[in-house]
Amino acid sequence: MKRLAWTSVVLLCAFVGAAPKWSTGDKKDARARIALYRVVAGKHLDFLKWLALQDEVAKEAGVPAVQLYAHLDGDAWDYAAVWPVTTPEQDQKLDEIRSRKGLKVGFVSALEFRALLDWHTDTLAAGPVSASDLVALAAK
């Protein structure tokens, strides 16, 4: 349990500099999807190639690419990722580019991606934000 708590603290600290700035009310709140992935044994290169293709698509669409962190020591995950939260319009543009490049889209793409994974989890997060920012928000 201590290992899980320590890993969570380390990941949170790493993501503080990676995700878009969460405002304290005077700017639009920024959100990111934080994900942890455990890749199927022997599929790491395939996983990275899949993500690299998604980065190319994101760049062409003008959407920020995923920020990827590779596991070095500790817990059982292989990669942590900070994904931008996209709008429906951006999603449509991303899918149009994927289709044009001959890549899978929609549910089939999700199945292709999940075939590379033993396990994953993700969550929607706002940040980075300091404790002082949250205290200020609580005071409003």
Number of C-alpha atoms within 10 A of each C-alpha: 6 7 10 12 10 13 14 13 12 11 15 15 12 13 20 15 12 18 22 18 18 19 17 16 11 6 9 10 13 16 20 24 17 23 16 21 22 18 22 16 9 9 13 16 11 14 18 15 12 15 16 14 14 17 17 15 22 20 13 13 18 12 18 15 18 20 15 16 15 11 15 9 8 10 12 11 17 18 18 23 19 24 20 19 17 15 9 9 9 15 15 13 18 22 18 16 18 19 12 10 11 9 16 16 16 8 9 11 13 11 12 13 15 16 14 21 16 12 14 15 10 14 10 13 15 17 19 20 16 12 8 10 15 12 11 12 12 8 7 6
